[in-house]
Amino acid sequence: MRTGAARIVGRRAIGRSIVELALAVPPAFPEPRPGQFVHVRVPGDALVLRRPLSVADWDERERVLRLIFRVVGEGTARLAALPVGAAVDAFLPPSTGFPLSAVRAGETALLVGGGLGVAPLIFLARALHARGVRVKARIGFACAEDVFGLRRLRAVADVELYTDDGSAGAKGRVTDGLGPEAAFHAAFVCGPVPMLRAFQRMFRGDGRPIYAALEARMACGAGACRACVVPVAEGSALRHRRVCRDGPVFALASLHVAGVPEDGSPDGGRGWADGGGFV
């Protein structure tokens, strides 16, 4: 069983139109892995489609999911307005997560996130740290008002913060100063498509494992409708793989990033630092 009535046990604004929602899930709900998303049906929403939301953290003992999303349309606005105690229908698609085995204890993992793409990296950083991995994180936002997750990340990682306007951390983008000489054993990336393209150019032919979490417009969330396909290189062939089931995590080197839509969210577009993750 992968669906269930989840109960809202916490809700707070953490940035400009950015909300963190805490959902208590039933015992039959499977444990999420870093990089996965939850498909949520919004009560009273005129649209029948669920909303894919990034899993920013998971409390195994309390069985509480923490989801982070931006309010950009009717569905996310309704979800953000639901009171504590309200029930929502949640579905964990049979998707991939970040492969924690790509980096071993004592090695270094580099995490790079832009905007809402930082959300799944919070869960990932904590999971890697628990395995004895040294975690370095570079996170970027449009401005200081958008910054979230900094305290949680600093508890388990060495963090470099960037903002477009320099109002918090260093002025610039998370990819500034990165290149093949960067010291890491594996990298995990989540953010808007232009950021992924830049990262792919920098590390083309590098050889180290680098994984990217994508977002996409979705309908069923179970792989049947194929509304969320992206081009992926497999050998000499280019295949279309489903973000909801074959992803959302892919080896960055295999992605035909030029063919990935820049507006993958169901509720609107995104910029370099304003995008990433699931909205």
N, C-alpha and C positions, 0 to 999 in steps of 0.2 A: 504493500500500500504506500503510495507516494503523495496522496492528497489528504487534507484534513482541515477541520475547523480550527484555525489558530485564533488566539485571543490577544488583543492588544494590551500589553502590560506597561508600556511606556511610550512616550512620544515627546520629542523636543526639537526645536529649531536649532540647527548648528551652523547656519550660514545664510546668505541671501537666498531665500526660497528653497533652502536645503533642509531636509527633515530626516531625523533618525527615528525609526519605528522599531520598538521591541515587541516581538511576537512570541508568546508561549505556544508551543506546538504539542499535539497529542503524542502519546508513547509510540504509536505506530508510524509516526513521521520519521523518515530516515535521517541520519545525521548528515549534514552538508559537509562538503569539502571546500577548502579555500579555492576560489575561482568560480564556484558554481553560483547560480542565481535561483531565486524563487519566483514562480509565476503566481501572481495574486489576482483574484477576482475582486473588483471593487464593488461593494454593495450600492445599488441605486445608480450605477453608471449606465449612461445611455449606450455606450459601446459594449459589445459582448465580449471583446477580447480581454484577456488577462494582461496584467502589467508585469514585465520581467524586472525584478529588483535585485540589486547586488547584495550578497551576503557579506556584511562588514565584520561580523563576529558571530560566535556560537558559544553559548554557555551549556556545556554538556550536562552538568549537574542539574541546573534549573530548566533545561530544555527550552532555552530562549534564543531566538534568532534576533540579530540586529541588522536591519535593512536601512540603507541610505539611498535617498532619491531626491531629485529636484522637482519642485512643483512647476510644471510647464503646460499643463492642460487640464481638462475637466476631470479625468480619471485620477491623476496624482493629487489634484486639489481636493477631491472628495476623500481620498485616502488620508491625506494629511489632516483633514478636519474630523475624522472619526474619533470618538472619545475613548479613553482608557476603559477597557472592559468589553468593547465591541468585538464581534467575531468577524473574521474574514476567511474566505476559502483560499488555502495556500496549496501549491503544487510544486514539488521538487522534480524537475525534469531529469531524466536519466542521462545527464550531461557529464562532460569531463571537468576535472578541476586541475589546478596547477600540480604537476608531478613533483611531490616533495622529495622523491628519491633521486632527482636530478642533481642534488647537492648533498654531500655527506657531512656528518658532524665534524667540526673543526674547519670546514671550508667556508667560503664567503659567497653569499647570495646578494645580488644587486636587484633592488626593487625600484621600478620607475613608474610613477603615476602622474597623470594630469587631470585636474578637476575631479569629477566624480569617479574617474579611474583610480583614485586613491582608495576608495571604499573597500574593494576586495583585497587590497594589499594589507590592510590592517589585520584581517583574519590570517592571511598568509604569513605575515611577519611573526605573529605570535606562534603559529604552528612550526615555523622553521626554527625559531629561537628555542622552543621546547625540545627540538631534536638536536640541539647543540651546534646549530649553524650560526655563523656570524652574519648578521643582517645589516646591509647598508641600504638606505632608502633615499631616493631623490623624489621629492613631491613638488608639484607646481600648481598654482592657482592664479586667477585673474588679479585678485587683490586680497588684502588682509581680511576683509569681511567674509571671504569665501573659504578661508582656511579651516579645515576640520581634521580630526584624527591625529593631531600633532602629539598630544600627551600620550596617547596609547602607543603610537609608534616609537616615541622616544624611550618608552619603558623596555622595549625589546630590540631596538635598532639604533644605529648611528644615522641621524637624519640630516639631510640638506634640504632646506626650504627655499623655493623660488616663487616670486610673484611677477606678473607682467609689468606692474607699475612700481615695483620695489617697495611697496608699503609694508611688506613683511618678508624677512629673509633677504636673499639676494635678488637683484633685479635681473630678470631674464627667464629663460625656459629651462625645463629640467634636462634637456639634451645639451645645453651649453657646456662646452668643455669635455664632453664625453667622446671617447674614441676607442680604437682597438687596444690602446695601452691601459685602459681601465682595468683595475685589479678585481676580478671576480671569477668564480667557477661556474656559476649559472646565473642567468638574469630572467626576471619576470616583469612584464610590462603591461600596463593597462591605461588607455587614454584615447584621445581622438585620433582618427586615421592619419592626419598629417604628422602627428608625433610618431606613430608607428612607422610611417614611411621614412622619416628622418632616422629613426633607430635602425631600421633595416639597412639603409644606405651605409650607415656608419660601421655596421658589423657584418656586412656581406662577406661571406667566405671566412669568417672568424673561426668557426669550428666549435666554439663553446655552446652549450645548450642555452637557447633563449626562447622563452615562451611568451605569447601574447594572449590576453583575454579580450574577446571582441563583444560588441553589442550588435544587434540587428533588429529590424522590424520582424515581429513574430505574430503568428496566428494561433496555431494549436499548442506550440511549445513542446510537442512530443515527437517531432520529426516526420509526421505524416503529410503535412501540407506543402512542405518544401518552400515556404515563403521566406526563409531566412538563409538561403544558400550563399556561400562565398567561394571564390575560386582558390583551390589549394593544389599545389604541385605534388604529384605522386610519381616519382621516377621521371620519365620524359613526358608524362601526360598531365593535363590540367583537369582536375575534377571539381565538381561543385559539391561542397560538403555543408551540412546543416549546422548552423551555429547552436541551435537548441539541443541537439543530440550528439553530433560529432565534436562540437565545441562545448562551451565558448572558448576554451583554451586550445590554441594551436601552436606548433613550432613556428616561430616567426619566419624562419628561412623558407618554409614551405608555402607561406601565404603569398598570393598574387595581390599585393596590397593595392596596386593601381586599380584593381577591379572590385575593391571593397567600397560600398557606398559610404560617403562621409556623413550622411544623416541616417544613422541606423536606428534611432530611437523612435518609439511609437508616438511620442508627443511633441516632437520638434527637433530643431537642429542643434548644433553645438559648435563651439569654437575650440581653439587649441586647448586653453586651460579650463574652459567651461564644460568640456565634454567628457567622454569616457564612462565606463561602467554602464549600468542599465538605468533608464529613467522611466 
